[in-house]
Amino acid sequence: MLDDDERRILADLERQFEPGGGEVAFPTIPVLCVLLFLAVPLVMLLFGWPGLLVTVDAFAVALAFVLVRRHRSRP
């Protein structure tokens, strides 16, 4: 059982780690990774190594864009 002091501390911690506005953020990075995982065999089959390099480069650019945008939106 938790006493009042521990309940207050736990509530403060939950509020601190809660996403802003109570909304759950869309999992952009995992979705990008899944799309890359699904696209690699098809791109390799249709376009070979050059197509794979372009796909991986596009993935890296999209990932960098998401990370930079998240970093800039952080207060």
N, CA, C and O atoms as a DFTB+ gen file, in Angstrom:
300 C
 N C O
     1  1       0.836      -1.189       0.000
     2  2       0.000       0.000       0.000
     3  2       0.877       1.247       0.000
     4  3       1.935       1.284       0.628
     5  1       0.424       2.239      -0.700
     6  2       1.152       3.499      -0.790
     7  2       0.559       4.506       0.185
     8  3      -0.659       4.600       0.339
     9  1       1.425       5.247       0.831
    10  2       0.904       6.311       1.682
    11  2       0.690       7.572       0.833
    12  3       0.981       7.577      -0.363
    13  1       0.193       8.610       1.442
    14  2      -0.165       9.826       0.697
    15  2       1.048      10.475       0.024
    16  3       0.951      10.974      -1.097
    17  1       2.166      10.463       0.705
    18  2       3.378      11.059       0.139
    19  2       3.819      10.327      -1.123
    20  3       4.172      10.961      -2.118
    21  1       3.802       9.007      -1.087
    22  2       4.199       8.217      -2.249
    23  2       3.206       8.374      -3.394
    24  3       3.614       8.404      -4.555
    25  1       1.922       8.475      -3.096
    26  2       0.911       8.697      -4.146
    27  2       1.126      10.039      -4.837
    28  3       0.994      10.152      -6.055
    29  1       1.460      11.059      -4.038
    30  2       1.689      12.389      -4.610
    31  2       2.919      12.366      -5.520
    32  3       2.896      12.938      -6.610
    33  1       3.984      11.712      -5.080
    34  2       5.199      11.623      -5.876
    35  2       4.930      10.851      -7.163
    36  3       5.398      11.250      -8.229
    37  1       4.188       9.760      -7.080
    38  2       3.851       8.964      -8.258
    39  2       2.999       9.766      -9.241
    40  3       3.219       9.686     -10.450
    41  1       2.033      10.538      -8.743
    42  2       1.204      11.370      -9.615
    43  2       2.050      12.443     -10.306
    44  3       1.839      12.737     -11.483
    45  1       3.006      13.027      -9.579
    46  2       3.898      14.025     -10.186
    47  2       4.744      13.407     -11.293
    48  3       4.932      14.015     -12.347
    49  1       5.249      12.208     -11.055
    50  2       6.048      11.535     -12.076
    51  2       5.207      11.201     -13.314
    52  3       5.678      11.361     -14.440
    53  1       3.990      10.746     -13.117
    54  2       3.120      10.423     -14.256
    55  2       2.818      11.669     -15.075
    56  3       2.796      11.612     -16.305
    57  1       2.586      12.789     -14.408
    58  2       2.320      14.040     -15.125
    59  2       3.551      14.521     -15.879
    60  3       3.433      15.081     -16.969
    61  1       4.725      14.307     -15.308
    62  2       5.966      14.760     -15.936
    63  2       6.259      13.987     -17.215
    64  3       6.742      14.572     -18.185
    65  1       5.981      12.692     -17.242
    66  2       6.296      11.871     -18.407
    67  2       5.134      11.728     -19.367
    68  3       5.245      10.993     -20.348
    69  1       4.032      12.400     -19.122
    70  2       2.884      12.350     -20.017
    71  2       3.159      13.212     -21.240
    72  3       3.688      14.315     -21.103
    73  1       2.806      12.728     -22.456
    74  2       3.008      13.557     -23.643
    75  2       2.189      14.841     -23.556
    76  3       1.133      14.872     -22.925
    77  1       2.685      15.898     -24.195
    78  2       2.017      17.183     -24.145
    79  2       0.601      17.151     -24.695
    80  3       0.356      16.563     -25.749
    81  1      -0.320      17.770     -24.000
    82  2      -1.701      17.847     -24.454
    83  2      -2.488      16.563     -24.282
    84  3      -3.638      16.494     -24.714
    85  1      -1.916      15.562     -23.676
    86  2      -2.630      14.310     -23.471
    87  2      -2.776      13.477     -24.740
    88  3      -3.449      12.447     -24.725
    89  1      -2.157      13.907     -25.834
    90  2      -2.252      13.169     -27.092
    91  2      -1.079      12.204     -27.225
    92  3       0.027      12.482     -26.763
    93  1      -1.333      11.089     -27.852
    94  2      -0.271      10.119     -28.103
    95  2       0.340      10.431     -29.462
    96  3      -0.372      10.545     -30.460
    97  1       1.655      10.566     -29.495
    98  2       2.345      10.906     -30.744
    99  2       2.324       9.716     -31.704
   100  3       2.389       8.561     -31.281
   101  1       2.234      10.014     -32.993
   102  2       2.255       8.966     -34.015
   103  2       3.661       8.379     -34.093
   104  3       4.632       9.135     -34.127
   105  1       3.797       7.062     -34.121
   106  2       5.129       6.436     -34.141
   107  2       5.783       6.522     -35.520
   108  3       5.827       5.530     -36.247
   109  1       6.278       7.676     -35.874
   110  2       6.804       7.930     -37.212
   111  2       8.042       7.098     -37.523
   112  3       8.137       6.512     -38.602
   113  1       8.984       7.040     -36.596
   114  2      10.236       6.333     -36.861
   115  2      10.012       4.832     -37.029
   116  3      10.555       4.250     -37.968
   117  1       9.227       4.173     -36.153
   118  2       8.965       2.752     -36.412
   119  2       8.239       2.498     -37.734
   120  3       8.496       1.493     -38.396
   121  1       7.343       3.391     -38.118
   122  2       6.634       3.231     -39.390
   123  2       7.612       3.348     -40.559
   124  3       7.529       2.582     -41.519
   125  1       8.538       4.306     -40.480
   126  2       9.555       4.427     -41.529
   127  2      10.414       3.167     -41.621
   128  3      10.744       2.719     -42.719
   129  1      10.774       2.599     -40.476
   130  2      11.585       1.375     -40.479
   131  2      10.827       0.206     -41.088
   132  3      11.406      -0.586     -41.831
   133  1       9.538       0.089     -40.780
   134  2       8.727      -0.989     -41.363
   135  2       8.591      -0.800     -42.867
   136  3       8.675      -1.769     -43.622
   137  1       8.384       0.428     -43.307
   138  2       8.286       0.685     -44.741
   139  2       9.587       0.344     -45.465
   140  3       9.561      -0.205     -46.567
   141  1      10.711       0.666     -44.853
   142  2      11.994       0.296     -45.456
   143  2      12.139      -1.216     -45.531
   144  3      12.576      -1.754     -46.548
   145  1      11.771      -1.900     -44.451
   146  2      11.865      -3.355     -44.406
   147  2      11.005      -4.003     -45.492
   148  3      11.407      -4.997     -46.097
   149  1       9.829      -3.440     -45.735
   150  2       8.948      -3.987     -46.759
   151  2       9.388      -3.603     -48.172
   152  3       9.166      -4.357     -49.119
   153  1      10.008      -2.441     -48.311
   154  2      10.368      -1.956     -49.641
   155  2      11.668      -2.559     -50.177
   156  3      11.840      -2.672     -51.391
   157  1      12.575      -2.942     -49.295
   158  2      13.891      -3.414     -49.744
   159  2      13.802      -4.605     -50.697
   160  3      14.439      -4.559     -51.750
   161  1      13.050      -5.671     -50.395
   162  2      13.032      -6.796     -51.344
   163  2      12.431      -6.428     -52.704
   164  3      12.932      -6.848     -53.747
   165  1      11.357      -5.642     -52.681
   166  2      10.709      -5.257     -53.934
   167  2      11.620      -4.359     -54.771
   168  3      11.751      -4.562     -55.978
   169  1      12.242      -3.381     -54.143
   170  2      13.146      -2.473     -54.861
   171  2      14.355      -3.236     -55.386
   172  3      14.804      -3.002     -56.508
   173  1      14.875      -4.140     -54.582
   174  2      16.028      -4.932     -55.018
   175  2      15.665      -5.812     -56.207
   176  3      16.465      -5.977     -57.129
   177  1      14.469      -6.374     -56.188
   178  2      14.021      -7.225     -57.282
   179  2      13.822      -6.430     -58.568
   180  3      14.194      -6.885     -59.650
   181  1      13.235      -5.244     -58.447
   182  2      12.912      -4.463     -59.642
   183  2      14.063      -3.602     -60.158
   184  3      14.233      -3.461     -61.369
   185  1      14.856      -3.025     -59.252
   186  2      15.851      -2.038     -59.669
   187  2      17.291      -2.393     -59.319
   188  3      18.212      -1.712     -59.770
   189  1      17.508      -3.427     -58.538
   190  2      18.860      -3.846     -58.194
   191  2      19.519      -2.929     -57.182
   192  3      18.853      -2.197     -56.450
   193  1      20.867      -2.987     -57.156
   194  2      21.618      -2.215     -56.179
   195  2      21.445      -0.702     -56.293
   196  3      21.340      -0.036     -55.263
   197  1      21.410      -0.129     -57.498
   198  2      21.212       1.334     -57.563
   199  2      19.884       1.775     -56.945
   200  3      19.820       2.792     -56.255
   201  1      18.842       1.013     -57.195
   202  2      17.548       1.343     -56.596
   203  2      17.560       1.210     -55.093
   204  3      16.930       1.995     -54.385
   205  1      18.283       0.207     -54.600
   206  2      18.390       0.020     -53.156
   207  2      19.129       1.181     -52.506
   208  3      18.741       1.647     -51.434
   209  1      20.187       1.646     -53.147
   210  2      20.929       2.788     -52.603
   211  2      20.063       4.046     -52.554
   212  3      20.110       4.798     -51.581
   213  1      19.280       4.271     -53.595
   214  2      18.377       5.431     -53.604
   215  2      17.330       5.300     -52.505
   216  3      17.003       6.283     -51.840
   217  1      16.803       4.096     -52.311
   218  2      15.788       3.864     -51.281
   219  2      16.348       4.094     -49.880
   220  3      15.708       4.730     -49.043
   221  1      17.542       3.575     -49.636
   222  2      18.160       3.761     -48.321
   223  2      18.503       5.227     -48.092
   224  3      18.371       5.724     -46.974
   225  1      18.940       5.925     -49.135
   226  2      19.205       7.359     -49.004
   227  2      17.925       8.139     -48.699
   228  3      17.930       9.037     -47.857
   229  1      16.842       7.800     -49.374
   230  2      15.563       8.461     -49.105
   231  2      15.105       8.192     -47.672
   232  3      14.566       9.081     -47.012
   233  1      15.321       6.966     -47.192
   234  2      14.986       6.629     -45.814
   235  2      15.806       7.468     -44.839
   236  3      15.269       7.983     -43.858
   237  1      17.102       7.607     -45.102
   238  2      17.974       8.397     -44.225
   239  2      17.556       9.864     -44.200
   240  3      17.580      10.495     -43.144
   241  1      17.178      10.406     -45.341
   242  2      16.729      11.801     -45.402
   243  2      15.421      11.977     -44.627
   244  3      15.264      12.949     -43.887
   245  1      14.494      11.052     -44.793
   246  2      13.219      11.136     -44.072
   247  2      13.439      11.013     -42.566
   248  3      12.812      11.731     -41.787
   249  1      14.313      10.118     -42.158
   250  2      14.612       9.939     -40.739
   251  2      15.267      11.191     -40.162
   252  3      14.916      11.625     -39.065
   253  1      16.209      11.769     -40.888
   254  2      16.864      13.001     -40.430
   255  2      15.854      14.138     -40.329
   256  3      15.904      14.925     -39.384
   257  1      14.938      14.232     -41.292
   258  2      13.917      15.273     -41.262
   259  2      13.040      15.144     -40.013
   260  3      12.755      16.138     -39.345
   261  1      12.617      13.924     -39.705
   262  2      11.774      13.698     -38.527
   263  2      12.529      14.046     -37.250
   264  3      11.977      14.696     -36.362
   265  1      13.782      13.620     -37.147
   266  2      14.551      13.889     -35.937
   267  2      14.842      15.379     -35.760
   268  3      14.775      15.886     -34.641
   269  1      15.159      16.082     -36.832
   270  2      15.406      17.518     -36.744
   271  2      14.128      18.261     -36.368
   272  3      14.152      19.192     -35.563
   273  1      13.028      17.844     -36.950
   274  2      11.757      18.515     -36.633
   275  2      11.360      18.289     -35.178
   276  3      10.854      19.203     -34.528
   277  1      11.583      17.083     -34.661
   278  2      11.282      16.821     -33.247
   279  2      12.199      17.636     -32.344
   280  3      11.766      18.148     -31.311
   281  1      13.461      17.754     -32.732
   282  2      14.404      18.507     -31.907
   283  2      14.047      19.987     -31.866
   284  3      14.158      20.626     -30.819
   285  1      13.625      20.528     -32.987
   286  2      13.267      21.955     -33.039
   287  2      11.959      22.247     -32.311
   288  3      11.784      23.350     -31.793
   289  1      11.041      21.292     -32.258
   290  2       9.753      21.547     -31.599
   291  2       9.838      21.387     -30.088
   292  3       8.917      21.770     -29.367
   293  1      10.959      20.813     -29.601
   294  2      11.124      20.647     -28.170
   295  2      11.415      22.006     -27.533
   296  3      12.229      22.762     -28.064
   297  1      10.778      22.332     -26.419
   298  2      11.020      23.651     -25.784
   299  2      12.357      23.758     -25.130
   300  3      12.686      24.801     -24.565
